[in-house]
Amino acid sequence: MSRCRLFLSLAAALAACPGAVRATPITDAASATTGSAAADATLGTVTVLGTRPTSLPTQIPTTMEGILGEDVERKINATDAEDALKYFPSLLVRKRYIGDYDHAVLATRASGTGNSARSLVYADGILLSNLLGNGASFTPRWGLVSPEEIERVDVLYGPFSAAYAGNSVGAVVDYVTRMPDRFEAHAKAGYSVERFKLYRTSDSYPAKTASVSIGDRWGDFSAWLSLHRLDSDGHPIGFANVLTSSGSAGAGTPVDGAVPGNNPRQQPWLLLGATSRTQTVQDYAKLKLAYDFTDDLRLSYVFARWKNEVQRDSQTYLHDAAGLPVYSGNVQIDGRSYAVPATAISLQRAELEHRIHGLSLKRSTGGLWDYAISASRYDYVTDRIRSPLGARPQADAGGAGRIADSGGTGWNTAAVAVTWRPTPAHVLELGLQDDRYTLKTTVYNTGDWIHGRGESRFSAFAGETELRSLYVQDTWRGSTRWTSTLGLRSEQWTARNGLLANANTLLGLPGRRDRALSPKAALAFALTPDWTVRGSLGRALRFPTVSELYQGSIATNVIVNNDPSLKPERSLTSELSVLHTTVRGNWRATVFHERTRDALYSQTKVTLTPNITSIQNVDAIRTLGVEWAGNWFDVGLDGLEINASLTFADSVLRENAGFPASVGKWQPRVPRWRANLLATYPWGTKWSLTAGARYSGKQFNTLDNSDVHSDAYTGTSPFLVVDLRAKYTYDAHWSAALGVDNLGNRTYWNFHPYNQRTWSAELRWDF
């Protein structure tokens, strides 16, 4: 039986079952601080408001954090969906400019911004994480959620739920979006501008956003339509460069304008030009439909389309004696000759259209038993990147080039989950899942890089992975004082249909199959009504992604930098928390530990001659840290709200036979210290004033920590930035906001430069 027929059969069978009375809505645990709701929050269980429940398992007594959509609107300068996570404890999204769609990786307690496959991001239970690869170019598809449609964001820290694959080792994020219970309509317009000055680049980079949404409910049927457009000019994120030591006594065109400096390894270099000044126009549309068979049985469908037109321009710093720009060729700088490749300071265009479909049937009674059946499809309908060859052309000039086409890439998910409650204190969850990932990329030669079609193959790679899972999870509340959860996840992972090709050769790669068991456990004990202790332990296996297995290159009909026998990452993660709750807020202190074997990283294997640079297994990484987070209100001033967090993480490579120089060094992009502070004060009845601060300490970008000069292109620097936001509510329909991010205009780096001081203004209408 096909997966589609199986899904429909199960849906029909379960829909025929009688439902019970709809559970009474209870205040969200993120804002509950008194009464029984506060006791539940202390023990770690979460109760949810309304008909849009989180997809996260709310019964596990482990660390969860959340923010309501109204607080995102009131407190945060949110131009993209990932901005909702800006002040979460221990989280960082590597957003380089407004609308950053291909490098905005989520970092967590023990995972840096180069490890995109070590976290999971969902929207209403639909997978947005791009698990086709692990790295900067495999980011969650943030663009398929607009900030205006967010009802709530929930985060589960660590791999402590058996309902999620080993990619949850860092965190699981679920965006819960709006669904109406009456007629409502919203419209919002926003404008942002960044004044960016770095090296010889000095310019303003604006971004414009507009969104409209409308929804209503007619008896048992409800619908929501949202449209969103982002038109953003991003600052340059790359800089062409040459090492000063590479210069020679040869001939070349005398030029000036190069910027001298030191690279992160403290080697003298010359910056020749700014690249990847990104202009992106993103159009997003989402339709959500729901039908309530009974008060507690809902069938939902979601369709979303994200279209992106991208142009990446460049600026040369080099000029000849006549003042004309020089982009490539042999040049002379201070009497020394340097070769500047034709592609060093060049252009790029991209055309992307991605679509998602999601279907779910959920029975949510809170009674004896409930169930959820879901299926989703994420499809790269169009995904083409166009680049010229030869000397840099004018922006509208054609010529020879290459087209990287990833059309047909995507992933499918299907899941069935059943929840049984034999007693009010006992919850048993059982689930089946099937996730499939397909990656297809062919690079073509073309005679017209702007408008032409692919003419001949330059290279290609493809492959598929599948993860079939069965899990069981048992939560027991022995009394009002303690709750425990035991879980077990069984997985079968398959990789197949791998291929790698150049212009003349196409090679198939061997298939793989592996199995794993991942046990989980969590326990919470209330020492007093105000003090609780919680502990969690979980094993997670993160299997290699398609690109980690099957990317590489061919030399003399042999694949030279690819290892299709990579081992899965194996992590054992634990945490111990103490929580204190008062009538004015709460705080939490958590000690966490993670031991990862066979971590997947790109590195140069120096033990082989010649050296090989590829995705390899790093033998062991150990992370030990402490996280503190608190939330308070009416602190000193009536209405003042404060959210704060501080994280210390000692993340060190313990074993690495392939690259011994990295042993004892810090894990890349995991800083020792992180901190966030967000304070909001209502000024009168119409104004809300917010100040935020974000801090990240010293870190490195390389496994051997040789990048000691962090404040440079390709460096990873510490930073402290301050953000401000003022929101004015005129009446029940109209509101406006003015904000600034990076008030102090700090220049800071995560390989690429982040935004400098950025002003934003918004106007919103609600009905």
C-alpha positions in Angstrom: 0.0 0.0 0.0 1.4 3.5 -0.9 2.0 6.1 1.8 -0.9 8.2 0.3 -3.4 5.3 0.5 -2.2 4.4 4.0 -2.6 8.0 5.1 -6.2 8.3 3.7 -7.2 4.9 5.2 -6.0 5.9 8.7 -7.7 9.3 8.4 -11.0 7.8 7.4 -10.8 5.2 10.2 -10.0 7.7 12.9 -12.4 10.3 11.7 -15.2 7.8 12.3 -14.4 7.7 16.0 -16.7 9.8 18.2 -15.1 12.8 19.9 -15.5 14.2 23.3 -16.1 17.7 24.6 -13.4 20.3 23.6 -10.9 20.9 26.3 -11.3 24.2 28.1 -8.7 26.7 27.0 -6.1 27.5 29.6 -3.5 30.3 29.7 -0.3 29.7 27.9 2.5 28.6 30.3 4.8 31.2 28.9 2.7 33.9 30.6 1.3 32.0 33.5 2.8 32.7 36.9 0.1 32.0 39.5 -2.2 29.2 40.5 -2.3 25.7 39.0 -1.0 27.0 35.7 2.2 28.1 37.4 2.6 24.7 39.0 2.3 23.0 35.7 4.9 25.4 34.2 7.3 24.7 37.1 7.0 20.9 36.6 7.7 21.4 32.9 4.4 20.6 31.3 2.8 23.2 29.1 -0.9 24.1 28.6 -1.9 25.9 25.5 -4.5 28.6 24.7 -7.1 28.2 21.9 -7.3 25.9 18.9 -3.8 26.2 17.6 -1.8 23.8 19.7 2.0 23.6 19.4 3.4 20.5 17.7 5.9 20.1 20.5 5.4 17.4 23.1 4.0 19.5 26.1 4.1 16.7 28.7 7.9 16.3 29.0 9.4 17.9 32.1 12.3 19.5 30.4 13.4 23.0 29.3 11.0 24.8 27.0 10.8 28.6 26.3 8.2 30.5 24.3 7.1 33.9 23.2 3.6 35.1 22.1 3.1 36.7 18.7 1.8 39.9 20.4 5.0 40.2 22.3 7.0 39.8 19.1 5.0 42.7 17.7 5.4 44.8 20.8 9.0 44.2 21.7 11.1 43.1 18.7 12.0 44.8 15.4 11.0 41.7 13.5 11.4 42.0 9.7 11.9 38.2 9.2 10.4 35.2 11.1 13.7 34.3 12.6 13.8 37.6 14.5 11.3 36.2 16.9 14.2 34.1 18.3 16.5 37.0 18.8 16.4 37.1 22.6 15.8 33.4 23.4 18.4 31.9 25.8 21.4 30.3 24.1 20.0 30.8 20.6 21.5 32.8 17.7 20.4 33.1 14.1 23.2 34.1 11.7 21.1 36.7 9.9 23.5 38.8 7.8 21.0 41.2 6.3 17.2 41.6 6.1 15.8 38.8 4.0 18.9 36.6 4.3 17.5 33.4 2.8 20.5 31.1 2.3 22.8 31.5 5.3 20.6 32.2 8.4 21.6 29.2 10.4 20.3 28.6 13.9 22.9 28.0 16.6 22.1 26.4 19.9 23.9 25.6 23.2 26.5 23.2 21.9 26.2 23.8 18.1 27.5 26.7 16.0 26.1 28.5 13.0 27.9 26.0 10.7 25.7 23.1 12.0 22.3 23.6 10.4 21.3 20.0 10.7 21.6 20.0 14.5 18.3 21.7 15.1 14.7 21.4 13.8 12.3 24.2 12.8 8.6 23.7 12.1 5.6 25.9 11.2 2.4 24.4 12.5 4.1 21.0 12.6 5.4 21.3 9.0 9.2 20.9 8.6 11.0 24.0 7.5 14.5 22.8 8.3 16.5 21.9 5.2 18.0 18.6 6.1 19.4 18.0 2.7 22.8 19.2 4.0 24.6 20.6 7.0 26.0 24.1 6.7 25.4 27.7 5.9 23.6 27.0 2.6 21.1 24.6 4.1 19.2 27.0 6.3 15.6 26.7 7.6 13.1 28.2 5.2 12.2 31.1 7.4 10.6 32.9 4.5 7.6 30.6 4.6 6.4 32.3 7.8 5.8 36.1 8.1 6.3 37.8 11.4 2.7 39.2 11.2 1.1 35.7 11.2 2.9 34.4 14.3 0.6 33.5 17.2 3.3 31.9 19.3 6.9 30.4 19.0 7.9 27.5 21.2 11.4 26.1 21.7 12.3 22.7 23.2 15.9 22.5 24.2 17.8 19.3 23.6 17.1 15.8 22.2 14.8 14.9 25.1 11.7 13.9 23.2 11.4 10.6 21.4 9.1 12.2 18.9 12.0 13.9 17.1 15.0 12.6 15.1 18.6 13.2 16.2 18.6 16.5 14.5 16.8 17.8 17.6 20.1 17.5 19.5 20.3 21.3 19.6 16.7 22.5 19.8 13.3 22.1 18.2 11.4 25.3 17.2 7.7 25.4 16.4 6.0 28.5 14.9 2.3 28.4 15.7 0.5 30.7 13.2 -2.8 32.4 13.4 -6.2 30.7 12.6 -9.4 32.8 13.0 -12.5 32.1 15.1 -14.2 35.2 13.7 -13.7 37.6 10.9 -10.4 39.5 11.1 -8.1 41.4 8.7 -4.7 42.9 9.0 -2.3 45.1 7.0 1.2 46.2 7.7 3.8 48.3 5.9 7.4 48.6 7.0 10.6 50.4 6.0 14.2 49.8 7.2 17.4 51.4 6.2 21.0 50.6 7.1 23.9 52.9 6.6 26.9 50.6 6.0 30.5 51.7 6.0 33.3 49.1 5.7 36.7 49.2 3.9 35.9 51.3 0.8 32.2 50.6 0.8 29.9 53.4 2.0 26.2 53.3 1.1 22.6 53.0 2.4 20.7 49.8 2.1 16.9 50.0 2.4 14.4 47.2 2.9 10.6 47.5 2.3 8.0 45.1 3.6 4.2 44.9 3.0 1.7 42.3 4.2 -2.0 41.7 4.3 -4.0 38.9 5.8 -7.6 38.0 6.2 -9.5 35.2 7.9 -12.9 34.2 9.0 -14.9 31.3 10.3 -18.2 30.0 9.0 -19.7 27.4 11.3 -17.3 24.5 11.2 -15.1 25.8 8.4 -12.4 28.4 8.8 -9.9 29.9 6.4 -6.8 32.2 6.5 -5.0 33.9 3.6 -1.8 35.9 4.1 0.4 37.7 1.5 3.8 39.2 2.2 6.4 41.0 0.1 9.9 41.8 1.1 12.1 44.0 -1.1 15.6 44.3 0.5 18.9 45.7 -0.6 21.6 43.9 1.5 25.1 45.2 2.2 28.0 43.3 0.7 28.8 40.1 2.5 32.0 39.1 0.7 35.3 40.7 -0.1 37.7 39.7 -2.8 41.2 39.4 -1.5 44.8 38.2 -2.1 47.5 37.5 0.3 50.3 40.1 0.2 52.8 37.2 0.1 51.3 36.0 -3.2 52.6 39.0 -5.1 55.5 38.6 -7.5 57.7 40.8 -9.7 55.7 40.1 -12.8 53.9 42.5 -15.1 50.4 43.9 -14.7 48.1 46.9 -14.9 49.1 49.4 -12.2 46.1 50.0 -9.9 45.3 51.8 -6.6 42.5 51.4 -4.1 43.3 48.1 -2.5 42.8 48.1 1.2 45.6 46.5 3.3 45.0 44.6 6.5 45.4 41.2 8.2 43.2 38.2 7.7 41.9 36.1 10.7 45.2 34.2 10.7 47.1 37.5 11.1 48.5 37.2 7.6 48.8 40.5 5.6 46.3 40.7 2.7 44.8 43.1 0.3 41.0 43.6 0.0 40.2 44.2 -3.7 36.5 44.7 -3.8 33.1 44.1 -2.2 30.9 41.2 -3.5 27.4 39.8 -3.0 25.6 43.0 -2.5 22.2 41.2 -2.4 19.0 42.6 -3.8 16.2 40.2 -3.0 12.5 40.5 -3.8 10.6 37.8 -1.9 6.8 37.2 -2.5 5.1 34.8 -0.1 1.5 33.6 -0.1 -0.1 31.1 2.3 -3.6 29.6 2.4 -4.8 27.7 5.5 -8.1 25.8 5.6 -9.6 23.9 8.5 -12.8 22.0 9.0 -14.1 20.9 12.5 -15.9 17.6 12.2 -16.6 17.9 15.9 -15.5 20.2 18.6 -12.3 18.2 19.0 -11.6 16.8 15.6 -10.1 19.1 13.0 -8.9 18.5 9.4 -6.4 21.1 8.2 -4.7 21.9 5.0 -2.0 24.5 4.3 -0.4 25.7 1.0 2.4 28.2 0.8 4.3 29.6 -2.1 7.6 31.5 -1.7 9.1 33.2 -4.7 12.5 34.9 -4.7 14.2 37.0 -7.4 17.8 37.7 -6.5 20.5 39.9 -8.0 24.0 40.0 -6.4 26.2 42.8 -7.5 29.8 43.8 -6.7 32.1 46.8 -6.3 35.7 46.9 -7.2 38.1 48.9 -5.1 40.7 48.9 -7.9 41.2 51.7 -10.5 43.8 52.2 -13.1 45.7 55.4 -13.8 42.8 56.8 -15.8 40.4 56.2 -12.9 38.6 53.3 -14.7 37.5 50.3 -12.6 39.5 47.1 -12.8 37.7 43.8 -12.0 40.2 41.1 -13.1 43.5 40.2 -14.7 47.1 40.8 -13.7 47.4 43.9 -11.7 50.3 45.7 -10.0 49.8 47.0 -6.4 52.8 48.8 -4.9 55.1 47.4 -7.5 54.1 43.7 -7.0 52.0 41.7 -9.4 48.8 39.8 -8.5 46.4 37.7 -10.5 42.8 38.6 -9.9 40.5 35.8 -11.2 37.6 36.8 -13.5 35.0 35.4 -11.0 36.5 37.2 -7.9 34.5 40.5 -8.3 31.5 39.4 -10.3 27.7 39.1 -10.4 25.1 36.5 -9.8 21.4 36.0 -10.3 19.0 33.5 -8.8 15.4 32.5 -9.5 13.6 30.5 -6.8 10.1 29.3 -6.3 9.4 26.9 -3.4 6.1 25.4 -2.4 4.8 23.5 0.6 1.7 21.4 1.1 0.6 20.2 4.5 -2.4 18.0 5.5 -3.3 17.0 9.1 -6.1 15.4 11.0 -6.0 16.0 14.7 -8.3 14.8 17.5 -7.6 17.0 20.7 -9.9 16.2 23.6 -7.5 15.9 26.5 -9.6 12.8 27.3 -8.8 9.1 27.1 -7.1 9.1 23.8 -6.2 11.5 21.0 -4.4 11.2 17.7 -2.7 13.2 14.9 -2.1 12.2 11.3 0.0 14.5 9.1 1.8 14.6 5.8 3.7 17.4 4.1 5.7 18.1 0.9 8.4 20.8 0.4 9.2 21.2 -3.3 11.9 23.2 -5.1 9.7 24.0 -8.1 12.3 26.4 -9.5 15.8 26.8 -8.0 18.4 28.3 -10.4 21.6 30.2 -9.7 23.2 32.0 -12.7 26.8 33.1 -12.8 29.0 34.6 -15.6 32.4 33.4 -16.7 35.2 35.6 -17.9 35.6 39.3 -17.2 32.8 41.0 -15.1 30.0 42.0 -17.5 27.7 44.9 -17.1 24.6 44.0 -15.0 22.4 43.5 -18.1 25.0 42.0 -20.4 24.9 38.3 -21.3 27.8 36.1 -22.2 29.1 32.7 -21.2 28.3 31.4 -17.8 26.9 28.6 -15.7 23.5 27.7 -14.3 23.2 25.6 -11.1 19.7 24.0 -11.3 18.3 22.3 -8.2 14.7 21.9 -9.5 13.1 18.7 -8.3 14.8 18.8 -4.9 12.6 18.6 -1.8 11.4 16.5 1.1 8.3 14.6 2.2 7.1 13.8 5.7 4.4 11.6 7.0 3.5 10.8 10.6 0.9 9.1 12.8 0.8 9.8 16.5 -1.6 8.4 19.2 -1.9 9.7 22.7 -3.5 7.5 25.4 -4.4 8.7 28.9 -5.5 5.8 31.0 -5.6 8.2 34.0 -5.3 11.9 34.3 -1.8 11.4 35.7 -0.6 9.0 33.0 0.1 9.8 29.3 1.3 7.3 26.8 2.4 8.5 23.3 3.1 6.2 20.3 4.2 7.4 16.8 5.2 6.3 13.4 7.2 8.6 11.0 8.6 8.5 7.5 10.8 11.3 6.2 12.3 11.3 2.7 14.9 13.8 1.3 15.8 14.1 -2.4 18.6 16.4 -3.6 19.3 17.0 -7.3 21.7 19.6 -8.6 23.1 19.9 -12.1 25.5 22.7 -13.1 25.2 23.5 -16.9 27.3 25.6 -19.2 25.4 28.2 -21.1 26.1 30.8 -23.7 23.9 33.4 -22.0 24.2 33.4 -18.2 21.2 35.8 -17.8 18.6 34.4 -20.1 20.1 31.2 -21.6 19.2 27.6 -20.9 21.5 24.9 -19.9 23.5 23.6 -22.9 25.9 21.0 -21.6 26.7 19.5 -18.2 29.5 20.9 -16.2 28.9 18.9 -13.0 26.1 17.2 -11.1 25.4 15.4 -7.9 22.2 13.8 -6.4 21.0 11.4 -3.8 18.2 10.4 -1.4 17.9 9.6 2.2 15.0 8.2 4.2 14.4 7.9 7.9 11.7 5.6 9.2 11.0 5.9 12.9 8.9 4.3 15.6 8.7 5.9 19.1 7.0 5.4 22.4 6.9 7.9 25.2 5.4 7.4 28.7 4.8 10.4 31.0 3.6 9.8 34.6 2.7 12.3 37.2 3.1 10.4 40.4 1.7 13.2 42.5 1.4 17.0 42.4 5.1 17.0 43.2 6.8 14.9 40.6 6.5 14.0 36.9 8.6 11.6 34.9 9.0 10.7 31.2 10.6 7.7 29.6 11.0 7.4 25.8 12.5 5.2 23.2 13.0 6.0 19.5 13.8 3.3 16.9 15.1 4.4 13.5 16.0 2.9 10.2 18.0 5.2 7.9 18.6 4.5 4.2 20.7 6.4 1.7 20.4 5.5 -2.0 20.7 6.7 -5.6 23.8 8.7 -5.0 25.6 10.0 -8.1 28.4 12.4 -8.9 29.3 13.7 -12.4 31.6 16.0 -14.2 31.4 17.0 -17.9 32.4 13.5 -19.2 31.9 11.0 -16.3 29.0 10.0 -14.2 29.6 7.7 -11.2 27.1 6.0 -9.0 27.7 5.8 -5.3 26.9 2.9 -2.9 23.7 2.8 -0.9 23.7 2.7 2.9 21.4 1.4 5.6 21.7 1.8 9.3 19.6 1.3 12.5 19.6 3.0 15.8 17.9 3.1 19.2 17.7 6.4 21.2 16.4 6.3 24.8 15.2 9.4 26.6 14.4 10.2 30.2 13.2 13.2 32.1 12.2 13.8 35.8 10.8 16.9 37.6 10.3 17.1 41.4 8.7 20.1 43.2 10.7 20.7 46.4 8.2 23.4 47.5 5.4 25.3 45.7 8.1 27.7 44.5 11.1 25.5 43.9 11.5 22.6 41.4 14.3 20.4 40.2 14.3 18.9 36.7 16.7 16.5 35.0 16.8 15.2 31.4 18.9 12.7 29.6 18.8 11.8 25.9 20.7 10.0 23.2 20.5 11.3 19.6 21.9 10.0 16.3 22.2 12.6 13.5 22.6 10.6 10.3 24.6 12.1 7.4 22.6 14.3 5.0 22.5 13.8 1.2 25.1 16.5 0.5 27.5 15.2 3.2 27.4 11.8 1.7 27.3 12.5 -2.1 29.0 15.8 -2.8 32.6 15.7 -4.0 34.7 15.9 -7.2 36.0 13.5 -9.8 39.7 13.2 -10.9 40.7 10.6 -13.5 37.4 8.8 -13.0 37.8 8.5 -9.3 35.9 10.4 -6.5 38.7 12.2 -4.5 37.0 14.1 -1.7 34.0 12.2 -0.7 33.3 9.5 1.9 30.0 7.7 1.4 30.8 5.6 4.5 30.5 8.4 7.0 29.3 7.4 10.4 26.3 9.2 12.1 26.9 11.7 14.8 26.2 10.1 18.2 25.4 12.5 21.0 24.6 11.9 24.7 23.0 15.0 26.2 22.0 15.8 29.7 20.8 18.7 31.7 19.9 19.5 35.3 17.7 22.5 36.2 16.6 24.4 39.3 13.5 26.6 38.8 12.1 29.3 41.2 8.7 30.8 40.7 7.2 33.9 42.4 4.2 36.1 41.9 6.4 38.5 40.0 8.2 36.1 37.7 10.5 33.1 37.6 14.1 32.1 36.9 15.9 28.9 35.9 19.5 27.7 36.2 20.5 24.8 34.0 23.7 22.8 33.9 24.0 21.0 30.5 26.5 18.4 29.2 26.9 16.9 25.7 29.3 14.3 24.5 29.3 13.9 20.7 31.1 11.1 18.9 31.9 11.1 15.2 30.8 14.7 14.7 30.5 15.7 11.0 32.7 18.5 9.9 34.6 19.7 6.8 38.3 19.4 7.5 41.6 18.7 5.9 42.9 15.2 6.7 46.6 15.9 7.3 47.4 12.3 8.0 47.1 11.5 4.3 49.4 12.5 1.5 48.2 14.4 -0.4 45.9 16.0 2.2 42.2 15.6 1.6 39.6 18.2 2.4 36.1 16.8 2.8 33.3 16.0 5.2 34.8 13.8 7.9 34.0 12.4 11.3 35.6 14.2 14.3 36.1 11.6 16.9 34.8 13.4 20.1 33.5 16.8 21.1 32.6 17.6 24.7 30.5 20.5 25.8 29.8 21.5 29.5 27.9 24.6 30.3 25.5 26.6 32.5 22.4 28.5 31.3 20.5 31.0 33.4 17.2 32.6 32.3 14.6 34.7 34.1 11.4 36.6 33.4 10.0 39.3 35.7 7.2 41.9 35.7 6.4 45.0 37.8 10.1 45.1 38.8 10.5 48.5 40.4 8.0 50.1 38.1 4.4 49.0 37.4 4.3 47.3 34.1 8.0 46.9 33.6 8.8 43.5 32.1 12.4 42.0 32.0 13.6 38.9 30.2 17.3 38.0 30.7 19.6 35.1 30.0 23.3 34.2 30.4 25.0 31.1 29.0 28.5 29.7 29.6 29.6 26.8 27.3 33.0 25.1 27.4 32.9 23.2 24.0 36.2 21.4 23.2 37.4 18.9 20.6 38.7 16.0 22.7 39.7 13.5 19.9 40.3 14.0 16.2 42.7 11.6 14.5 42.3 13.2 11.1 43.4 16.7 12.3 45.5 16.4 15.5 46.1 20.1 15.7 42.4 20.6 16.6 42.5 18.5 19.7 41.9 20.6 22.8 40.6 23.5 20.8 37.2 25.2 21.0 34.4 23.9 18.8 33.9 26.4 15.9 31.3 29.1 16.5 30.4 28.1 20.0 31.4 31.1 22.2 32.2 30.7 25.9 29.6 33.4 26.8 26.3 34.5 25.5 23.8 36.9 27.1 20.5 38.6 26.2 18.4 41.3 27.9 15.0 42.6 27.0 13.2 45.2 29.0 9.7 46.6 28.1 7.9 49.4 29.8 4.4 50.8 29.1 4.5 54.6 29.0 0.9 55.6 29.5 -1.9 53.8 27.8 -0.6 54.1 24.2 3.2 53.7 24.2 5.3 50.6 24.8 9.1 51.2 25.0 11.6 48.3 24.7 15.4 48.1 25.0 17.3 45.0 24.2 20.9 43.9 24.4 22.6 40.9 22.8 26.1 39.7 23.7 28.3 36.9 22.2 31.8 36.3 23.4 35.0 35.2 21.8 34.8 32.3 19.4 36.6 30.8 16.4 35.7 29.8 12.9 38.3 27.0 12.4 38.8 23.7 14.0 42.4 24.5 15.1 41.4 28.0 16.3 44.0 29.6 14.1 41.7 32.5 13.2 42.9 34.6 16.2 42.1 38.0 14.5 38.3 38.0 14.7 37.5 41.5 13.5 38.1 40.8 9.8 36.4 39.2 6.8 36.0 35.4 7.4 36.5 36.0 11.1 34.0 35.3 13.9 34.0 38.2 16.4 32.5 38.9 19.8 29.8 41.5 19.9 27.6 43.6 22.2 24.7 45.3 20.4 21.8 47.3 21.7 18.3 47.5 20.1 15.5 49.9 20.8 11.8 49.8 19.9 8.9 52.2 20.5 5.3 51.1 19.7 2.4 53.6 19.6 -1.2 52.3 19.7 -3.6 54.9 18.4 -6.8 52.9 18.8 -8.1 49.4 18.4 -7.3 49.5 14.7 -4.1 51.6 14.1 -0.6 51.3 15.6 2.9 52.3 14.6 6.4 51.5 15.7 9.9 52.9 15.3 13.0 50.9 16.1 16.7 50.6 15.7 19.0 47.6 15.8 22.7 47.8 16.6 22.3 51.3 18.0 26.0 51.6 18.6 26.8 50.8 15.0 29.1 47.9 15.9 30.9 46.1 13.0 30.9 42.5 13.9 31.4 39.2 11.9 30.3 35.6 11.6 32.5 34.9 8.6 30.4 37.6 6.8 29.6 41.0 8.3 26.3 41.4 10.2 24.1 44.5 9.8 25.4 47.8 11.1 23.0 50.4 12.6 19.6 49.8 11.0 16.5 52.0 11.5 13.0 50.7 11.0 9.5 52.1 10.9 6.1 50.2 10.8 2.5 51.1 10.3 -0.2 48.5 11.1 -4.0 48.2 10.7 -6.1 45.6 12.4 -9.7 44.8 12.2 
